[in-house]
Amino acid sequence: MDFKTSFSGIFESLVTREPLFVSKEVLRHSYTPDELPHRNKEIRQLALILSSALRNEESSNILIYGKSGTGKTIVSRFLCKELERTAKKMGIPVKTAYINCEITDTQYRVLQNLAECFGEKVPFTGWPTDKVYRTFVESLDREHQGVVIILDEVDRLVQKSGDDIIYNLTRMNSELKKAKISIIGISNDLKFRDYLDARVQSSLSEESVVFKPYDARQLEDILNQRADLAFKPDVMDEYIIPLCSALAAREHGDARKALDLLRVSGEIAERESAPRITEKHVRRAKDRIEADSIVEAVRSLPTQSKVLLYSIILLEERKRRIITTGDVYDLYSSLCRKTGLDILTQRRISDLLSELDLMGIIDSTVVSKGRYGRTRQIHLVVPLVGIRIVLEDDIRLNGITNFEPPQRRLG
């Protein structure tokens, strides 16, 4: 082993490489461009609704639906930015606020963030929720102003904390004497409204806008627009953008995945000191992004699903020829008893297995056993070691890392 290797000056050698990028930021999800290709219809529809704020009128609440990466968030933020710019030009007080409900996922946190957007100092915890609510209302009502609040991933908020916050926000206009408020809810779930209580549906009284997935040609236009800003001239083969677009179009026309694919391809090429981005860089970027997305999906699973997946991993490690629902349920039940978790019914476990199948984490096939009914044959379709590490980061505290599965006759 060479112990004399010196890393002195390593950063100088790295920063003097010829960069391919002018700006990576324009390929990130947070960047809002001045033009939004293939969303003219949706922009005009939303602008027509929001323009009420410029006439000192109460705007309708809006629910925006669509799969991930269809432009819902970027269009909403673009329009709110334009609304504030136009209002300032006209001398009309209009303010907007954006809340990511995947991160800010309780009623207290939403109200606390909103109050701070309007100049109030509210502690991270400690106040009664009613007090935070009153503070927010008072901060709004100090002046005549139109207020638009974006609740992105609003379905996540409702799933975790219920729909009281939606009801309270939509009823707030009845308490405000000067200000007027309207809500834009953004959801990937087309059935989101069905999960709301009838009183919330009534108070919401919204207009709906659906964002359809982009096709490959539309994704190509989006990438061309961003690539002109992101890269130096002539640093990628001519088929790179069509390839990234085609690969992302397979995933329900997800513009975010297309942008990630192009950015990561450039990063890989740049780290290799390659003069151009080629197909091999795109293929490697695709593999890396897919691996990262699977890890993130596993990390965000509910505890019961993590224990269920851990059961499948343990069975896979024992080199089972065939893993059935019965095998998984027996081991899952043992793990639950060891960790003190409630044991779900076999029917509910079957539902969770279906969800893991839909996420592409496992593959399960229903097979007939004749007069003995039907069962699932299950196998893992993601890297076993990497996923086990992710799971153990969460469940090690429950003491099952060294769990030895009970022996059972091979199926």
C-alpha positions in Angstrom: 0.0 0.0 0.0 1.3 3.4 -1.0 1.4 5.7 2.1 3.2 8.5 0.4 0.4 9.6 -1.8 -0.1 13.4 -1.3 -3.5 15.1 -1.8 -1.9 18.6 -1.6 -3.5 20.8 -4.2 -6.3 18.3 -5.0 -8.9 21.1 -5.2 -6.8 23.2 -7.6 -6.6 20.3 -10.0 -10.4 19.8 -9.8 -11.5 23.4 -10.3 -9.1 23.9 -13.2 -11.0 21.3 -15.3 -12.9 22.6 -18.2 -16.5 23.0 -17.1 -19.4 21.9 -19.3 -22.0 24.0 -17.4 -22.7 27.7 -17.4 -25.3 27.3 -14.7 -26.6 24.0 -13.1 -29.4 25.9 -11.3 -31.5 26.3 -14.4 -31.9 22.5 -14.5 -33.1 22.2 -10.9 -36.8 21.9 -9.8 -36.6 25.2 -7.9 -35.7 27.3 -10.9 -38.6 29.3 -12.4 -38.0 30.3 -16.1 -39.4 33.3 -17.7 -41.2 31.1 -20.3 -43.1 27.9 -19.6 -43.5 25.9 -22.8 -46.8 23.9 -23.4 -48.7 25.3 -20.5 -50.3 28.4 -22.1 -53.8 27.0 -21.6 -53.3 26.3 -17.9 -51.6 29.7 -17.4 -54.4 31.6 -19.0 -57.0 29.7 -17.0 -55.3 30.3 -13.7 -54.5 33.9 -14.5 -58.2 34.6 -15.2 -59.2 33.3 -11.8 -56.4 35.1 -9.9 -56.9 38.4 -11.7 -59.8 39.1 -9.2 -57.1 40.0 -6.7 -56.1 43.0 -8.9 -59.7 44.3 -8.7 -59.8 44.1 -4.9 -62.2 41.1 -5.2 -62.1 37.8 -3.5 -60.6 35.2 -5.9 -62.0 31.6 -6.1 -60.0 28.9 -4.4 -58.2 26.6 -6.9 -57.3 22.9 -6.8 -54.6 21.9 -9.3 -54.3 18.2 -10.1 -51.7 16.3 -12.1 -48.9 13.7 -11.9 -45.5 14.7 -10.6 -43.4 16.7 -13.0 -46.3 18.1 -15.1 -45.6 21.8 -14.2 -48.1 22.4 -11.4 -45.8 24.0 -8.9 -43.7 25.9 -11.4 -46.7 27.4 -13.1 -48.3 28.4 -9.8 -45.2 30.0 -8.5 -44.6 31.8 -11.8 -48.2 33.2 -11.8 -47.9 34.4 -8.2 -44.7 36.1 -9.0 -46.4 37.8 -12.0 -49.4 38.7 -9.9 -47.2 40.5 -7.3 -45.2 42.2 -10.0 -48.4 43.5 -11.8 -50.0 44.5 -8.5 -46.9 46.5 -7.5 -47.0 48.3 -10.9 -50.7 49.1 -10.4 -50.2 50.2 -6.8 -52.5 47.4 -5.5 -51.4 45.5 -2.3 -51.2 41.8 -3.2 -49.0 39.2 -1.4 -48.5 35.5 -2.0 -47.1 32.7 0.2 -45.8 29.2 -0.7 -46.0 26.3 1.6 -44.5 22.8 0.8 -46.8 20.5 2.7 -44.5 17.5 2.3 -42.2 19.3 4.7 -44.6 21.6 6.6 -47.2 18.9 7.4 -49.1 19.9 10.5 -51.7 22.6 11.1 -49.4 24.4 13.6 -46.4 24.4 11.3 -48.5 25.7 8.3 -50.0 28.6 10.4 -46.6 29.3 11.9 -44.9 29.6 8.5 -47.8 31.7 7.1 -47.6 34.1 10.1 -43.9 34.5 9.6 -44.4 35.2 5.8 -46.5 38.2 7.0 -44.0 39.5 9.5 -45.0 37.8 12.7 -42.5 35.9 15.0 -44.1 32.6 16.1 -42.1 29.9 18.0 -41.5 26.6 16.3 -43.5 24.9 19.0 -45.1 25.9 22.3 -48.1 28.1 21.4 -51.7 26.8 21.3 -52.7 26.4 17.7 -55.6 28.9 18.3 -53.1 31.5 19.3 -51.0 30.9 16.1 -54.2 31.1 14.0 -55.3 34.5 15.6 -51.8 35.9 15.1 -51.9 35.0 11.4 -55.4 36.5 11.0 -54.3 39.7 12.7 -51.2 40.0 10.5 -53.3 39.7 7.4 -55.9 42.2 8.5 -53.6 45.1 9.2 -54.2 46.4 5.7 -56.4 46.1 2.7 -54.7 43.4 0.6 -55.3 40.4 -1.5 -53.5 37.3 -0.3 -52.9 34.1 -2.3 -51.5 31.0 -0.5 -50.1 28.0 -2.4 -50.4 24.7 -0.5 -48.2 22.3 -2.5 -48.6 18.6 -1.9 -51.7 19.5 0.1 -52.8 15.8 0.1 -49.8 15.0 2.2 -50.9 17.6 4.8 -54.5 16.2 4.9 -53.3 12.6 5.1 -51.1 13.3 8.1 -53.0 16.1 10.0 -56.6 16.0 8.7 -58.5 18.7 6.9 -59.1 21.2 9.7 -56.4 23.5 8.3 -58.1 23.6 4.9 -61.5 24.4 6.5 -60.0 27.1 8.7 -58.2 28.8 5.8 -61.2 28.7 3.5 -63.4 30.2 6.2 -61.0 32.9 7.1 -62.6 35.5 4.8 -65.6 35.6 7.0 -63.3 36.9 9.9 -61.2 39.3 7.8 -62.4 42.9 7.7 -59.7 44.3 5.3 -57.8 41.5 3.6 -59.1 38.8 1.3 -57.5 35.4 1.0 -57.7 32.6 -1.6 -56.1 29.2 -1.6 -54.3 27.3 -4.4 -54.1 23.6 -3.5 -51.7 21.4 -5.5 -52.1 17.6 -5.5 -50.8 14.6 -7.4 -53.9 12.7 -6.4 -57.0 13.2 -8.6 -59.2 11.8 -5.9 -57.9 14.2 -3.2 -61.2 16.1 -3.0 -63.0 12.9 -2.1 -61.0 12.6 1.1 -62.2 15.9 2.4 -65.1 16.2 4.9 -68.4 17.4 3.3 -68.2 20.7 5.3 -64.6 21.3 4.0 -65.7 20.5 0.4 -68.5 23.1 0.8 -66.3 25.8 2.2 -63.6 25.2 -0.3 -65.9 25.8 -3.3 -63.0 25.7 -5.7 -62.3 25.7 -9.4 -60.2 22.7 -10.6 -57.4 22.7 -13.2 -55.9 19.5 -14.4 -52.3 19.4 -15.8 -51.8 16.5 -18.3 -48.4 14.8 -18.6 -46.0 16.1 -21.2 -45.2 14.0 -24.2 -41.7 13.3 -25.5 -41.8 16.2 -28.0 -42.9 18.7 -25.3 -40.2 17.5 -22.9 -37.7 18.0 -25.7 -38.8 21.7 -26.0 -38.5 22.2 -22.3 -35.0 20.6 -22.2 -33.8 22.6 -25.2 -34.9 25.8 -23.5 -33.1 25.0 -20.3 -30.0 23.5 -22.0 -29.4 26.8 -23.8 -29.0 28.4 -20.4 -27.3 25.6 -18.6 -24.5 24.4 -20.8 -21.7 25.9 -22.9 -22.3 25.7 -26.7 -21.6 22.4 -28.4 -20.9 20.2 -25.3 -23.5 17.4 -26.0 -24.2 15.0 -28.9 -27.3 16.0 -30.9 -29.4 13.1 -29.7 -28.8 13.6 -26.0 -31.9 15.8 -25.4 -34.2 13.6 -27.5 -32.9 10.6 -25.5 -33.5 12.2 -22.1 -37.0 13.3 -23.3 -37.9 9.8 -24.5 -36.7 8.2 -21.3 -38.7 10.7 -19.1 -41.8 10.3 -21.3 -42.0 6.7 -20.3 -42.4 7.9 -16.7 -45.7 9.6 -17.3 -44.1 12.7 -19.0 -42.3 13.8 -15.9 -40.4 17.1 -16.7 -38.5 16.9 -13.3 -37.1 13.5 -14.2 -36.1 14.8 -17.7 -34.3 17.8 -16.1 -32.6 15.6 -13.5 -31.5 13.2 -16.2 -29.9 15.9 -18.3 -28.2 17.6 -15.3 -26.8 14.3 -13.9 -25.6 13.3 -17.3 -23.7 16.6 -17.5 -22.3 16.1 -14.0 -21.0 12.6 -14.8 -19.4 13.8 -18.0 -17.8 16.8 -16.2 -16.3 14.7 -13.5 -14.8 12.4 -16.1 -13.3 15.5 -17.8 -15.1 14.4 -20.9 -15.3 17.1 -23.6 -19.0 16.2 -24.5 -22.0 14.5 -23.0 -22.7 11.2 -24.7 -25.2 8.4 -24.5 -23.1 6.4 -22.0 -23.4 9.4 -19.6 -27.2 9.5 -20.0 -27.5 5.7 -19.4 -25.3 5.9 -16.2 -27.3 8.9 -15.0 -30.5 7.0 -15.5 -29.2 4.1 -13.4 -28.1 6.5 -10.7 -31.3 8.4 -10.5 -33.4 5.2 -10.4 -31.3 3.9 -7.6 -31.6 7.1 -5.6 -35.4 7.3 -6.2 -35.8 3.7 -4.9 -33.8 4.5 -1.8 -35.9 7.6 -1.1 -39.1 5.7 -1.7 -38.1 3.0 0.8 -37.0 5.6 3.3 -40.4 7.3 3.2 -42.4 4.0 3.7 -44.7 3.7 6.7 -43.2 1.6 9.6 -45.5 -1.4 8.9 -44.4 -1.5 5.2 -40.8 -1.2 6.2 -41.1 -4.2 8.5 -42.9 -6.1 5.8 -40.2 -5.3 3.3 -37.6 -6.3 5.8 -39.3 -9.7 6.1 -39.0 -10.2 2.4 -35.3 -9.3 2.5 -34.6 -11.8 5.3 -36.3 -14.5 3.3 -34.4 -13.6 0.1 -31.1 -13.8 2.1 -32.0 -17.4 3.0 -32.0 -18.2 -0.7 -35.6 -19.3 -0.7 -36.6 -20.8 -4.1 -40.2 -19.4 -3.8 -41.4 -16.9 -1.3 -45.1 -16.9 -0.7 -47.5 -14.6 1.1 -47.7 -17.1 4.0 -43.9 -17.1 4.4 -43.8 -13.3 4.5 -46.8 -13.0 6.9 -45.3 -15.5 9.3 -42.0 -13.7 9.4 -43.6 -10.3 9.5 -45.7 -11.4 12.5 -42.6 -12.6 14.3 -40.9 -9.2 13.7 -43.9 -7.3 15.0 -44.0 -9.4 18.2 -40.3 -8.7 18.7 -40.7 -4.9 18.1 -44.0 -4.5 19.9 -45.8 -3.4 16.8 -49.5 -4.3 16.1 -49.8 -7.2 13.7 -52.0 -6.3 10.7 -54.5 -8.7 9.2 -53.5 -10.8 6.2 -55.9 -8.8 4.0 -54.1 -5.6 5.0 -50.7 -7.1 4.4 -51.9 -8.2 0.9 -52.8 -4.5 0.2 -49.3 -3.4 1.4 -47.7 -6.0 -0.9 -49.7 -4.6 -3.8 -48.4 -1.1 -3.0 -44.8 -2.4 -2.9 -45.4 -4.1 -6.2 -46.8 -0.8 -7.8 -43.7 1.1 -6.5 -41.4 -1.4 -8.3 -39.7 -2.6 -5.1 -41.0 -6.2 -5.3 -42.6 -8.3 -8.0 -45.5 -10.4 -6.9 -47.5 -12.9 -9.0 -50.8 -14.4 -7.9 -50.8 -18.2 -8.5 -53.5 -20.8 -8.1 -53.0 -23.7 -5.7 -56.1 -25.5 -6.9 -58.5 -26.4 -4.1 -56.1 -24.7 -1.6 -56.9 -21.3 -3.0 -54.5 -18.7 -4.3 -51.3 -17.2 -3.0 -48.7 -14.7 -4.2 -45.1 -15.6 -5.2 -42.8 -12.7 -4.3 -39.3 -11.7 -5.0 -37.3 -8.5 -4.5 -36.4 -6.5 -7.6 -34.2 -3.8 -6.0 -30.6 -4.1 -4.7 -30.9 -6.2 -1.5 -27.9 -4.8 0.4 -28.6 -1.1 -0.2 -32.2 -1.4 0.7 -31.5 -3.3 3.9 -29.1 -0.6 5.0 -31.8 2.1 4.5 -34.4 0.0 6.4 -32.0 -0.7 9.3 -31.3 3.1 9.6 -34.9 3.3 10.7 -35.7 0.1 12.5 -32.4 -0.7 14.2 -33.8 1.0 17.4 -36.4 -1.7 17.5 -33.8 -4.4 17.9 -34.4 -6.5 14.8 -31.0 -6.0 13.0 -29.7 -9.4 14.2 -33.1 -11.1 14.0 -32.8 -14.8 13.0 -35.8 -15.9 11.0 -37.6 -19.0 12.2 -36.9 -22.0 10.1 -39.8 -23.2 7.8 -40.1 -25.8 5.2 -39.1 -24.5 1.8 -42.1 -23.7 -0.4 
